[in-house]
Amino acid sequence: MRLLVNENFPLLSVKLIRQAGYDIASITEDCPGIEDIEVLTRAVNEQRIILTFDRDYGELHLSLKKTIAKRSDLSSVSSPFPRRNSRNMAKPLAN
């Protein structure tokens, strides 16, 4: 599992997750101050899951999807976020 943590995510948590063996990149460590769209773009390009306390990432994703859909067929637009069914939601993280 590849993770990308936003600037508002505690660095102590980043270190603990990293020590647990997860592939985790930190915006605070790598490129502080970048825009949310750049964080989302990096996550998609690197196939990482974003960990953040910002509530606007869902809105940003929907906004981008609508913009893309206006320029092309909506059926060709895929989400950068994995789909989960309700059975997978309760499963703990595993290596």
N, CA, C and O of each residue as an XYZ file, in Angstrom:
380
protein
N       0.845     -1.164      0.000
C       0.000      0.000      0.000
C       0.898      1.237      0.000
O       1.800      1.375      0.827
N       0.626      2.128     -0.949
C       1.413      3.349     -1.082
C       0.584      4.524     -0.589
O      -0.540      4.734     -1.045
N       1.139      5.287      0.342
C       0.408      6.381      0.982
C       1.091      7.715      0.710
O       2.306      7.783      0.521
N       0.282      8.778      0.695
C       0.781     10.148      0.583
C       0.066     10.968      1.642
O      -1.160     11.076      1.623
N       0.825     11.546      2.566
C       0.195     12.333      3.625
C       0.338     13.816      3.342
O       1.390     14.302      2.926
N      -0.758     14.512      3.585
C      -0.808     15.947      3.380
C      -0.086     16.654      4.529
O       0.286     16.024      5.519
N       0.107     17.954      4.388
C       0.851     18.729      5.386
C       0.205     18.743      6.763
O       0.894     18.937      7.764
N      -1.101     18.542      6.831
C      -1.772     18.611      8.126
C      -1.706     17.291      8.888
O      -2.267     17.180      9.979
N      -1.042     16.313      8.339
C      -0.912     15.004      8.985
C       0.321     15.022      9.883
O       1.395     15.424      9.437
N       0.190     14.599     11.132
C       1.311     14.681     12.083
C       2.548     13.879     11.645
O       2.441     12.717     11.254
N       3.709     14.517     11.718
C       4.952     13.838     11.326
C       5.271     12.641     12.204
O       5.867     11.672     11.733
N       4.886     12.690     13.467
C       5.098     11.531     14.340
C       4.335     10.331     13.795
O       4.847      9.212     13.800
N       3.126     10.557     13.331
C       2.330      9.472     12.741
C       2.994      8.952     11.466
O       3.008      7.747     11.215
N       3.541      9.863     10.665
C       4.252      9.464      9.448
C       5.404      8.526      9.806
O       5.586      7.482      9.180
N       6.171      8.910     10.810
C       7.321      8.093     11.217
C       6.879      6.726     11.728
O       7.518      5.718     11.423
N       5.805      6.678     12.493
C       5.312      5.403     13.018
C       4.786      4.497     11.902
O       5.018      3.288     11.915
N       4.089      5.081     10.954
C       3.590      4.304      9.813
C       4.756      3.781      8.988
O       4.746      2.633      8.546
N       5.756      4.623      8.783
C       6.952      4.223      8.034
C       7.686      3.083      8.754
O       8.130      2.128      8.118
N       7.810      3.189     10.082
C       8.463      2.140     10.869
C       7.697      0.823     10.796
O       8.283     -0.251     10.927
N       6.393      0.910     10.587
C       5.571     -0.295     10.461
C       5.740     -0.950      9.090
O       5.179     -2.016      8.833
N       6.511     -0.312      8.216
C       6.845     -0.914      6.935
C       6.040     -0.429      5.743
O       6.139     -1.010      4.662
N       5.250      0.614      5.911
C       4.454      1.127      4.804
C       5.253      2.098      3.956
O       6.130      2.802      4.455
N       4.940      2.129      2.667
C       5.529      3.069      1.719
C       4.745      4.370      1.855
O       3.635      4.491      1.338
N       5.329      5.340      2.554
C       4.620      6.584      2.840
C       5.470      7.781      2.439
O       6.641      7.875      2.809
N       4.873      8.695      1.679
C       5.533      9.937      1.285
C       4.823     11.072      2.009
O       3.614     11.014      2.232
N       5.570     12.093      2.370
C       5.024     13.208      3.140
C       5.215     14.523      2.395
O       6.330     14.877      2.012
N       4.111     15.243      2.195
C       4.185     16.558      1.551
C       5.032     17.497      2.404
O       5.806     18.287      1.864
N       4.899     17.424      3.715
C       5.685     18.274      4.619
C       7.176     18.062      4.412
O       7.947     19.021      4.424
N       7.588     16.816      4.224
C       9.009     16.502      4.044
C       9.498     16.786      2.628
O      10.627     17.242      2.442
N       8.659     16.522      1.632
C       9.110     16.570      0.238
C       8.889     17.908     -0.464
O       9.765     18.387     -1.184
N       7.725     18.504     -0.256
C       7.399     19.720     -1.016
C       6.317     20.526     -0.293
O       5.194     20.644     -0.784
N       6.656     21.078      0.872
C       5.656     21.829      1.638
C       5.143     23.040      0.869
O       5.873     23.678      0.111
N       3.864     23.335      1.089
C       3.280     24.529      0.501
C       2.650     24.345     -0.863
O       2.117     25.303     -1.423
N       2.694     23.120     -1.426
C       2.090     22.944     -2.747
C       0.561     22.970     -2.637
O      -0.002     22.720     -1.571
N      -0.085     23.273     -3.738
C      -1.540     23.363     -3.797
C      -2.171     21.974     -3.710
O      -1.539     20.967     -4.032
N      -3.431     21.941     -3.270
C      -4.155     20.672     -3.158
C      -4.199     19.914     -4.474
O      -4.075     18.689     -4.490
N      -4.374     20.627     -5.572
C      -4.433     19.976     -6.879
C      -3.118     19.270     -7.199
O      -3.112     18.226     -7.852
N      -2.008     19.839     -6.740
C      -0.703     19.210     -6.954
C      -0.562     17.952     -6.099
O       0.042     16.969     -6.529
N      -1.119     17.987     -4.890
C      -1.102     16.804     -4.017
C      -1.906     15.690     -4.678
O      -1.449     14.550     -4.752
N      -3.100     16.021     -5.156
C      -3.957     15.039     -5.811
C      -3.285     14.477     -7.063
O      -3.324     13.271     -7.308
N      -2.674     15.353     -7.845
C      -1.973     14.911     -9.062
C      -0.839     13.960     -8.727
O      -0.657     12.943     -9.396
N      -0.079     14.288     -7.699
C       1.021     13.404     -7.288
C       0.491     12.046     -6.840
O       1.048     11.006     -7.190
N      -0.584     12.066     -6.068
C      -1.165     10.804     -5.591
C      -1.592      9.926     -6.764
O      -1.351      8.719     -6.765
N      -2.221     10.533     -7.752
C      -2.658      9.775     -8.924
C      -1.455      9.255     -9.702
O      -1.409      8.079    -10.063
N      -0.488     10.118     -9.960
C       0.696      9.724    -10.732
C       1.505      8.628    -10.054
O       2.058      7.756    -10.725
N       1.576      8.666     -8.737
C       2.364      7.686     -7.988
C       1.513      6.547     -7.436
O       2.014      5.680     -6.720
N       0.235      6.552     -7.769
C      -0.713      5.536     -7.302
C      -0.666      5.392     -5.782
O      -0.465      4.306     -5.239
N      -0.861      6.545     -5.112
C      -0.849      6.588     -3.651
C      -2.223      6.983     -3.126
O      -2.987      7.666     -3.808
N      -2.523      6.556     -1.928
C      -3.739      6.939     -1.222
C      -3.404      8.153     -0.364
O      -2.410      8.149      0.364
N      -4.231      9.189     -0.449
C      -3.989     10.415      0.312
C      -4.549     10.269      1.725
O      -5.698      9.873      1.917
N      -3.716     10.595      2.702
C      -4.149     10.693      4.094
C      -4.131     12.177      4.451
O      -3.085     12.821      4.376
N      -5.276     12.715      4.836
C      -5.384     14.138      5.122
C      -6.523     14.389      6.087
O      -7.409     13.551      6.256
N      -6.492     15.543      6.715
C      -7.601     15.988      7.544
C      -8.407     17.064      6.824
O      -9.403     17.551      7.359
N      -7.986     17.442      5.611
C      -8.737     18.403      4.800
C     -10.018     17.746      4.314
O     -10.012     16.595      3.876
N     -11.103     18.477      4.392
C     -12.386     17.931      3.965
C     -12.697     18.247      2.509
O     -13.714     17.795      1.982
N     -11.846     19.005      1.863
C     -12.170     19.444      0.507
C     -11.609     18.557     -0.601
O     -11.803     18.875     -1.775
N     -10.934     17.477     -0.288
C     -10.374     16.624     -1.336
C     -11.458     15.905     -2.131
O     -11.319     15.730     -3.341
N     -12.521     15.492     -1.475
C     -13.630     14.869     -2.191
C     -14.258     15.837     -3.166
O     -14.571     15.476     -4.300
N     -14.442     17.077     -2.718
C     -15.001     18.112     -3.596
C     -14.056     18.403     -4.760
O     -14.500     18.586     -5.893
N     -12.764     18.444     -4.481
C     -11.776     18.688     -5.533
C     -11.823     17.573     -6.569
O     -11.796     17.836     -7.771
N     -11.893     16.340     -6.107
C     -11.952     15.192     -7.012
C     -13.194     15.272     -7.893
O     -13.106     15.072     -9.105
N     -14.353     15.564     -7.296
C     -15.591     15.668     -8.069
C     -15.524     16.818     -9.068
O     -15.994     16.691    -10.198
N     -14.946     17.930     -8.654
C     -14.800     19.077     -9.536
C     -13.937     18.736    -10.743
O     -14.269     19.092    -11.874
N     -12.835     18.048    -10.499
C     -11.945     17.649    -11.598
C     -12.647     16.674    -12.528
O     -12.525     16.773    -13.749
N     -13.372     15.745    -11.958
C     -14.071     14.751    -12.765
C     -15.110     15.432    -13.658
O     -15.264     15.056    -14.820
N     -15.824     16.430    -13.128
C     -16.816     17.162    -13.918
C     -16.146     17.955    -15.029
O     -16.668     18.020    -16.142
N     -15.003     18.556    -14.744
C     -14.269     19.324    -15.756
C     -13.817     18.411    -16.881
O     -13.947     18.754    -18.056
N     -13.291     17.262    -16.528
C     -12.842     16.296    -17.536
C     -14.032     15.796    -18.344
O     -13.946     15.647    -19.563
N     -15.141     15.538    -17.657
C     -16.331     15.010    -18.323
C     -16.872     15.989    -19.350
O     -17.418     15.567    -20.370
N     -16.737     17.268    -19.112
C     -17.212     18.271    -20.066
C     -16.422     18.198    -21.369
O     -16.928     18.561    -22.430
N     -15.191     17.733    -21.284
C     -14.324     17.668    -22.459
C     -14.328     16.299    -23.132
O     -13.843     16.164    -24.255
N     -14.862     15.294    -22.468
C     -14.833     13.948    -23.036
C     -16.038     13.155    -22.552
O     -16.905     13.677    -21.851
N     -16.072     11.926    -22.927
C     -17.146     11.030    -22.515
C     -16.936     10.634    -21.061
O     -15.855     10.173    -20.697
N     -17.962     10.810    -20.222
C     -17.865     10.526    -18.797
C     -17.488      9.074    -18.518
O     -16.839      8.784    -17.513
N     -17.886      8.167    -19.395
C     -17.588      6.755    -19.152
C     -16.101      6.454    -19.225
O     -15.658      5.416    -18.733
N     -15.322      7.346    -19.832
C     -13.887      7.114    -19.935
C     -13.115      7.694    -18.754
O     -11.898      7.526    -18.674
N     -13.800      8.373    -17.840
C     -13.146      8.997    -16.697
C     -13.132      8.013    -15.539
O     -14.182      7.553    -15.089
N     -11.952      7.697    -15.068
C     -11.862      6.783    -13.934
C     -11.425      7.553    -12.696
O     -10.757      8.582    -12.789
N     -11.807      7.047    -11.563
C     -11.466      7.680    -10.301
C     -10.065      7.274     -9.878
O      -9.681      6.118    -10.054
N      -9.280      8.217     -9.314
C      -7.974      7.842     -8.780
C      -8.096      7.144     -7.440
O      -7.102      6.666     -6.894
N      -9.311      7.081     -6.904
C      -9.539      6.475     -5.606
C     -10.116      5.077     -5.776
O     -11.051      4.890     -6.554
N      -9.578      4.097     -5.068
C     -10.097      2.736     -5.204
C     -11.523      2.643     -4.679
O     -11.867      3.264     -3.673
N     -12.344      1.865     -5.366
C     -13.704      1.627     -4.891
C     -13.661      0.550     -3.823
O     -12.901     -0.413     -3.919
N     -14.479      0.728     -2.819
C     -14.545     -0.254     -1.736
C     -15.995     -0.602     -1.500
O     -16.880      0.252     -1.553
N     -16.218     -1.872     -1.240
C     -17.568     -2.234     -0.841
C     -17.625     -2.243      0.680
O     -16.593     -2.145      1.343
N     -18.805     -2.357      1.222
C     -18.965     -2.233      2.673
C     -18.213     -3.306      3.436
O     -17.835     -3.086      4.587
N     -17.986     -4.468      2.823
C     -17.243     -5.529      3.513
C     -15.776     -5.168      3.695
O     -15.154     -5.593      4.668
N     -15.213     -4.390      2.774
C     -13.802     -4.014      2.860
C     -13.550     -2.844      3.810
O     -12.414     -2.637      4.240
N     -14.572     -2.089      4.140
C     -14.401     -0.876      4.926
C     -13.867     -1.154      6.338
O     -13.130     -0.335      6.887
N     -14.223     -2.272      6.915
C     -13.835     -2.556      8.285
C     -12.518     -3.294      8.407
O     -12.049     -3.533      9.520
N     -11.914     -3.658      7.296
C     -10.670     -4.431      7.355
C      -9.522     -3.542      7.787
O      -9.415     -2.418      7.296
N      -8.656     -3.993      8.685
C      -7.495     -3.215      9.101
C      -6.429     -3.186      8.001
O      -6.436     -4.016      7.093
N      -5.525     -2.227      8.099
C      -4.415     -2.147      7.151
C      -3.566     -3.390      7.265
O      -3.347     -3.900      8.364
N      -3.088     -3.879      6.140
C      -2.214     -5.049      6.123
C      -1.105     -4.809      5.120
O      -1.314     -4.129      4.116
N       0.082     -5.363      5.381
C       1.201     -5.229      4.448
C       0.970     -6.027      3.208
O       1.813     -6.031      2.311
